[in-house]
Amino acid sequence: MQVEEQVRSILDAILGLEGRASSFEPATPLLGALPELDSMAVIGVLNAIEEHFDFTIGDDEVDGSTFETFGTLAEFVRAKLQ
């Protein structure tokens, strides 16, 4: 499974999107566009990403631009995996 598919699955599960994340493209806006993605949900998504991909995300590694679009979030995960 590609990184993008795995991130879509995490977003669906944590945000309760009921499959809507399957249509997310790289340019799909996240933060500010999804009512489900509030500050507490961001923490939940980050925790799920850490657990799923088995890496740690430092507080200084994440800012609003990480969740700007689906593409920026997927690219962040890809970069952490390298």
Secondary structure, 3 states (H helix, E strand, C coil): CCHHHHHHHHHHHHHCCCCHHHHCCCCCECCCCCCCCCHHHHHHHHHHHHHHHCCCCCHHHCCHHHHCEHHHHHHHHHHHHC
